[in-house]
Amino acid sequence: MVITFDSETLRLMAYFKQATRVSCRDCFEANGTLVFTTEPKETGLAIGKGGMNRNALENSLHKKVKILGYADNPVELTKNFLMPMQATEVSLSSEDGKDVIKIQLPSPRERRILLSNNIENLKLLKAIVARYFPGIANILVLQ
């Protein structure tokens, strides 16, 4: 799959690198949130101590910002999205010939966080997974 960047995306990626001193792998907007993907080992540096870099980006860009470590498989990408929550289990299964990601969270508190605000976080996760893995049909959050 080939992802092409327009001039606005390249501008945002350059601004991200200037603000965080971390290279950005991809940048796109999903559900009103700017998503920046970095190498997994550099995600903490990009977010900054106490979320300082992320907050500075949100204030200067006037949009919500999500910084995510990229992964080559959908299960690891989902785990990276859920950080700092620790999912009990994240698995990829096939139902009716379609791939589905199943997420098992350890407590109702974490489940509420993922499903709060009219399931905005879950919608964002679906958009991110769909961008990199178009074969994934759905994401289920199990009790």
N, C-alpha and C positions, 0 to 999 in steps of 0.2 A: 504494500500500500504506500502510495506517494502522498506526502503532505506538502502543499505549496504555501508559501508565505507571501502576503501582500505587504505593501510599504508600511502600513500601520502596525502590523504584527512585528515586522523587523524593527521598527522604532521602539515598540514596547519591550522587545527582547534586549535591545541595546540599553534602554533605560534600566531594565532589571539588572543587567550586568554591572552597570555603573553604580547602582544603588547598593547592591549586595556583594559585589566582587566575585560572583559565581556565574558561570556560564549557564545559559538557559537552553534546554533541548527543544522545547516547544512552548508556544503560548497561544491560547485561544480563549474565547468567551463562551461560557455555558451558563444559562439560567441567571444572567446578570452578574456572574462572578468571573473574574479573570483568573485563569488557571495557568500557572507556570510550572513546567516539569523540568527537573534538574537530574543530575546523576544522583543515585541514592545516597552515596557517601557525603555529598555536599548539601543535602537538604537542610540539615541543622544549621549549617553556616549561613545558608540563604535566609532562613527564618529569623535568625539572630537571637541573641540572648533575651529571653522573655518575650519573644515575638517582635522585637524592636524593628527589624528590617521590614517585616510584613506589615506592621502598623504604619511605618513611614510610607510604604508603597500605597497602602489604602488611602492615606491622607492626601498624598500628592496626585494620585490617579482618580480619586473620588469614586472608587468602586471597591467591592469586596475582592479580596485576593486570596487564592489558595495556592500554596507552594507544595508540590508533590514530587516524590522521588519516582522516577520512571522505572518500570520493570518490563521484562520481555514476556511475562505470562500474566494472564488476567487475575490469578489468585494473589500473586505478589503485589500487583498494582492495587488490588482491593485492600490488602493489608496495609500498604503504604498510605492509602487514603484514610483508613480508619485510625491511624496513629494520632494521638497517644493511646487510644483505646486498644486493648488487647482482645481480639476475637478468640473465642474458644475454638472455633473451627471455621475455616473458609475453604470451600471445596467447589470444584467444577464438575458438574454432572450433565448427562444428556437425558432430556425428557422429550419424548415424542420427536426425536431426531433434531432437537434444538438444544444448544448449550445453555446451561443455566448456572449462575453462581449462587451458592447458598452460604449465608452468613449466620453463624451461631454466636451470639454475644453472651458474656457471663452473667449479666444482671439486667433487670428491667431499666435501671438508670441509663446504661449505655444504649439500650434499645430506644429509650425516649430521646436521647441526644441525636441518634441517627434519624429518627422519624419525626422530629419536632418541626415546627413551622411549615405545616402542610407538606411534609416529607421533602423539604427543599434539599437536605443533605443527600437523601437517597436519589433524588432526581439528578443532582450534580454528579454523583457517583456513576449513575447510568450513562450520563452524557460523556464522561471521561472514558469509561470502559468502551462505549460504542465508538469513540474516536479512534482508539488504538486496536480494538478487537471487534470488528463489525459482525462477527459470527455469533456473539453472545446475545441471546434472545431476551433474557430477563435476569434480574437479581432479586433473590428472595431472602428476607430476614426471618429466621426461624426463632421460635420461643425456646 
